[in-house]
Amino acid sequence: MSYVKLRPWLPLLPLVLLCASCGAEEKFQATGKLEMNGKPVYPATLILKDEKGTVLSINVTRDGSFRLMEVRKAKYVAAIQTPKLANVGGGSNPAVAAQSGTGEKRREAIVPEKFKNVSNNISEKYNRFDTSGLSYDFSEGVPSDLTIDLSK
């Protein structure tokens, strides 16, 4: 009985469904590199927050590149989080230094090869949105290739 009443409207169903998605925001893909002093920053996580509070995050690859999916046109602030590799092989930890020796030669000996050509020792200020100083305006469009240089 209700099928009979809806039957004249069935041809309009695809149009109704199409219009329901008309208000959806267009989203883009952003690619780029994260570097400091010409070296990729790795391992690291890039975090972007837009003016509505939506957060996007991505792990940076070994060569410093990243690809953010579903970026909308907006203004963003960024933060960078990295695990600390500085104490590998001694550093400022006296217990580790006593056991393993100190100095750059010892550090180089035990740092995995994948971390030898990268920069990871970035300033603590980049850990927070309010202190990083990293802001990006994508309101006119998302750049196809974004370089975030932390040496400035």
C-alpha positions as CSV (number, residue, x, y, z in Angstrom):
1,M,0.0,0.0,0.0
2,S,2.8,2.5,0.8
3,Y,4.8,1.3,-2.3
4,V,1.9,2.4,-4.5
5,K,2.0,5.9,-3.0
6,L,5.8,6.2,-3.4
7,R,5.9,4.8,-6.9
8,P,5.4,8.2,-8.7
9,W,8.4,9.6,-6.8
10,L,10.8,6.7,-7.5
11,P,12.2,8.3,-10.7
12,L,13.2,11.4,-8.7
13,L,15.1,9.4,-6.1
14,P,18.6,9.6,-7.9
15,L,18.1,13.4,-8.1
16,V,17.3,13.7,-4.4
17,L,20.4,11.6,-3.5
18,L,22.6,13.7,-5.8
19,C,21.4,17.0,-4.2
20,A,22.0,15.6,-0.8
21,S,25.8,15.5,-1.6
22,C,25.8,19.0,-3.2
23,G,26.6,20.7,0.1
24,A,29.7,18.5,0.9
25,E,33.0,20.4,1.0
26,E,35.5,19.7,-1.7
27,K,38.6,18.1,-0.3
28,F,42.1,17.9,-1.7
29,Q,45.4,16.0,-1.3
30,A,48.5,17.9,-0.1
31,T,52.0,16.6,-0.6
32,G,55.3,18.0,0.5
33,K,58.5,17.6,2.4
34,L,59.6,18.3,6.0
35,E,63.2,19.3,6.3
36,M,65.7,21.1,8.4
37,N,69.1,22.3,7.2
38,G,68.6,20.5,3.9
39,K,68.0,17.1,5.6
40,P,64.7,15.3,5.9
41,V,63.1,15.4,9.4
42,Y,62.5,11.7,10.2
43,P,60.9,10.0,12.1
44,A,58.3,12.7,12.6
45,T,54.5,13.2,12.6
46,L,53.0,16.3,10.9
47,I,49.8,17.5,12.5
48,L,47.6,20.2,11.0
49,K,44.6,21.8,12.7
50,D,42.1,24.0,10.9
51,E,40.1,26.9,12.2
52,K,37.2,24.6,13.0
53,G,39.4,22.4,15.1
54,T,39.6,19.5,12.6
55,V,42.9,17.7,13.0
56,L,44.9,15.9,10.2
57,S,48.0,14.0,11.0
58,I,50.5,11.9,8.9
59,N,53.8,10.2,9.6
60,V,56.6,11.6,7.5
61,T,58.5,9.1,5.4
62,R,62.2,8.4,5.5
63,D,62.9,11.0,2.8
64,G,60.9,13.7,4.6
65,S,57.9,13.5,2.3
66,F,54.3,13.3,3.3
67,R,50.9,13.1,1.7
68,L,47.8,14.4,3.5
69,M,44.5,13.2,2.3
70,E,41.1,15.0,2.5
71,V,42.5,18.5,3.1
72,R,39.8,21.2,2.8
73,K,40.3,24.8,1.9
74,A,41.0,26.5,5.2
75,K,43.6,28.1,7.4
76,Y,45.8,25.7,9.3
77,V,48.3,25.7,12.1
78,A,50.9,22.9,12.3
79,A,52.9,21.0,14.9
80,I,55.7,18.5,14.4
81,Q,56.2,15.6,16.8
82,T,59.4,13.5,16.8
83,P,60.7,10.8,19.0
84,K,64.0,11.8,20.6
85,L,67.0,10.0,19.1
86,A,69.6,12.2,20.8
87,N,70.4,9.9,23.7
88,V,71.1,6.9,21.6
89,G,74.6,5.7,22.6
90,G,75.1,7.8,25.6
91,G,74.1,11.4,25.3
92,S,73.0,13.0,28.6
93,N,71.9,9.8,30.3
94,P,74.7,8.9,32.7
95,A,73.7,5.3,33.1
96,V,73.8,4.7,29.4
97,A,76.9,6.7,29.0
98,A,78.7,4.6,31.6
99,Q,77.8,1.4,29.9
100,S,78.2,2.3,26.3
101,G,80.8,5.1,26.2
102,T,80.2,8.5,25.0
103,G,81.0,10.6,22.0
104,E,79.9,10.8,18.4
105,K,81.8,7.6,17.3
106,R,79.8,5.5,19.7
107,R,76.5,7.1,18.7
108,E,77.2,6.5,15.0
109,A,78.1,2.9,15.7
110,I,74.7,2.0,17.2
111,V,72.3,4.4,15.4
112,P,70.4,2.4,12.7
113,E,71.5,3.2,9.2
114,K,68.0,4.6,8.3
115,F,68.5,7.4,10.9
116,K,72.1,8.5,10.0
117,N,71.2,10.9,7.1
118,V,68.2,12.6,8.7
119,S,67.6,15.3,11.2
120,N,65.4,14.6,14.2
121,N,66.7,16.9,16.9
122,I,64.2,19.8,16.3
123,S,63.3,22.5,18.8
124,E,60.6,21.7,21.4
125,K,58.6,24.7,20.1
126,Y,57.4,22.7,17.1
127,N,55.5,20.2,19.4
128,R,52.7,22.6,20.0
129,F,50.3,24.5,17.7
130,D,50.6,27.7,19.8
131,T,54.4,27.9,19.8
132,S,55.4,26.3,16.4
133,G,54.9,29.4,14.3
134,L,53.8,27.2,11.5
135,S,50.7,28.4,9.8
136,Y,49.3,27.9,6.3
137,D,46.5,29.5,4.4
138,F,44.9,27.0,2.0
139,S,41.6,29.0,1.7
140,E,42.4,29.8,-1.9
141,G,43.5,26.3,-2.7
142,V,45.8,23.5,-1.5
143,P,49.4,23.6,-2.9
144,S,50.5,20.5,-4.8
145,D,53.9,20.6,-3.2
146,L,54.5,22.2,0.2
147,T,58.0,22.4,1.8
148,I,58.1,22.9,5.5
149,D,61.6,24.1,6.4
150,L,62.3,24.1,10.1
151,S,65.8,25.7,9.7
152,K,64.3,29.2,9.3
